[in-house]
Amino acid sequence: MKYDPKATANGVAITAGTIYIVCRVGVAFFPDLLMTITQLWFHGLELARVSGWNLSLGSFVLGLISLLIVAWLVGYFFANSYNYFVKK
């Protein structure tokens, strides 16, 4: 089975973007819960000093765009790498 690099990249970017949006909405409505989850995911790192949220539209858009770009590149690289190793 081969992956189409552009289709894989698009799928990874859409998935990451959707998770980003859901997380952003979660932060808006449940900031304490999301801070607890974040702390658990980062191996108990004490986040109390950086617990302020920046929920501006500008930070949301910039974060989403940069995430989509990185996710697309990861998906594209993954598909090409996978296809390379499948050939061997």
N, C-alpha and C positions, 0 to 999 in steps of 0.2 A: 504494500500500500504506500502510495506517495501522497504527500501533502502539497496542495497548491499554496505556495508561499504567500501570495497576496490575500487569498481567502482565509488562510490561517491567521495572518497578521490582522486582518479586519475583525475576525472573530475574537481574538485576544483583546484587541483594543475596545471593542463594544462591551465585552464582558467586564474588563477593568473599569471602563467608564460607568457602567451601570452600578458596579459595586461602590465606586467613588460617590456617585449621586446618592445612593441609599445611605452610605455612611454619613454624608454631609447632612442629610435630612435627620438622621439619628442624632447627630451632634446638636442640631438645633432644638430637638424635642427632648432628648435624654442625655444631656452633657455629662452628668455624673456617672451614668452607666457606661457611656463610651470611654470616659477617662479610666474607669476601672478595667474595662476590657483591654484598652491600649496598654495599661500598666502590666496586665497579665501576659500579653503577647510579647512584651519587651522584657521578660524574665524578672518582673518585679521592680524594674527601674523606677526610682522615686521621681514622679512627675509633678509633684506639688509646686515646684518652683517655676514650672513652665505650663501651668494648667490653664492659662488664659487662651481663649479661642478667638481666632480672627475669622469671623463669619461674613466678611464683606463680599460683595458681588465680584469685585476685582480679584480677590484671593481665590475665590471659588473657580472663576473662569480660567485664571492662570494655572491653578492646580490641575484642573480638568484637562486643559490643552497639553500641558507637559506630561501628564500621565498617559494620555492617549498616544502621544508621540513615542514615549518610551515603550508602552505596551505593544504598539504596532511594530516597532523595531525588534522587540523580543520575539514576537510571533513570527516575523519574517525570518529572523536568524534561526529560530527553532526549526521551522519547516525546511529551510535549506540545509541545515545541519543533519536533520533526520533523513532527508532524501539522499544526502551524500553517503551516509553510513548504510542506508538500505542498498545502495548500489554495490557495496563491497561484499 
